[in-house]
Amino acid sequence: MGVCVSKPSVAGSPEHYAAHAAEQTTPSTPSSPEASMSPSLYGLASLGSPRASSSRRPLSPLAELNTSDLVKQKKRLWQRIQHDGSQFRTTPEERKQFKTAFITLPSQQSCQQRQQRWNEMKQRMAEMQRIHPELEHMATEDLVALQAWTADDDYQVVQNVLEKDESPTAHGLAFAKCIISALHSLPEEYSYQGTVFTGENQLTNWVTEHYQEGRVTTGRRFFATSETKEASWQATSVEWETNSINGKRISMFSDDPTEQEVLFPPGTRFLVNHIEEVGTHPRLRIYQSQIA
């Protein structure tokens, strides 16, 4: 292990957030008037920035689609990801759909609790945009989606939603659009250049299907990594060491900044340099490089 050294305040890191927050003398914005309202599925208060109107607006309902329609939506989204690339951005309607998906996502929390959670997260992201002018151009809902990605209840609905064999859900597709939009909207200073690490328990057959030495792969999943091996998932059957060109540092938005997460959106291409067997844990280690 190398010697631990202090890192400079880098965009997207917890240090960056703390350094800028310490400079602010303005009191934080009080809770929005909508925060105490009792929500129902239709008629939930609409929370924008802390300056949002206090008028009650209905949630934009998620379309009730059958499996065939959802598969078509997934296919269209994948085509759009490949076509738009780094220019992928959500529409106002898609951001409304994400809000609905967030609040109505089946979880251990009630819709009312998730409405309150939405209010808190959106207020936090709006305050972050005030502190960090480089984020002002971004849709606040997209930033909320980044924080939601780091929550235990939420990432599972979206991580694999674009995988070929995965059955898509309306919630997962709504989450995916805003997270992808956020990653592509983050300024270049949030890009991480260097080696990142991650691990996952996967069967050898799965690795063989997805990775071959010398082959370029296009990821259909959100690929979550860490700046350090110590902060990445440990004792897994497969490890990745990836040379990142512009994976986005999202610790500043995370529920758990200690993960030092660097996240890549679906559609990112990687060149598989080498695959080696290294023992039991991990069983395989994949070395790859991001292709810009």
C-alpha positions, 0 to 999 in steps of 0.5 A: 500500500502506498503512503496516504497523502492529502488530496487537493480539493477536486471538483466532485469530491467531498473536500471540494464541497466542504471547501466551498461550503465553508466560504458561504456566510449566507444562512441556508434556505429554509424548508420549502412550504411543501415539505409538511404537506400530506401527499397522495399519488395525485395532488402531491406538492411540486417542489422546485428550487427553494423559490418554487411556487407553493401551489399544489400540482399533480404528479405526472403519472407514469404510463402503465405500459405492458412488457412489450411497450416497455421493451420498445421504450428501452430499445428507443432509449438505448438508440438515443443514448448511442445517438446523442452521446455526451449531448444526452439531456432530459426533457422537462416531462422526463424530469417530472416522470423521474419525480413520480418514479422516485416517490412511488418506487416500491421500497420500505418507505411510504410514498409520504416518506419518499415525498419528504425525502424528495423535498430534502434532496432537491433542496440540498441539490439546489443549495449545492448549485448556489454554492457551486456556480459551475452546476447552475446550468444543470437540471436540479432533478438530474442532480437528485438522480445522482444522489438517488443512485447512491442510495441503497433502495434506489440504485437496484431499480436502474443499474441493469435496466438497459441490459439486453436480458433485463426486463425493463420497468417504468421506474428504472427507465425514468431513473436512467434518463436523469442519471445519464443526463446528469453525468453528461451535464457535469462540467469537465472538471468533474471528470476523473483521469486515472485508474479506478477500481470495482468488484462484483460477484459474477460467474465465469460464464458471464465474464466470458460473454461480456469480456474478451481480451482485445475486444471493445465492449460497450457498457449497457449498465451503469458502471460504478467504480472507486478512486481507490481499491480500498474504497471499492467492493472487496472480496468479490469473484471479479475485479476490474481495474479501469483506466478512466478518461472522463468517468464522473466523480460523484462523491459530492452528491453521494449519500456515502462520500467515503466510496469516492465513486466514479460513475460511467453511464451506459454507452461508455466504451472500454477496450479489454486489455487483459484478463487474468486468474488471480486466485479465489477472491478475486477469481478473475481480474479484468484490466480495461481502458475507457475509449473516449 
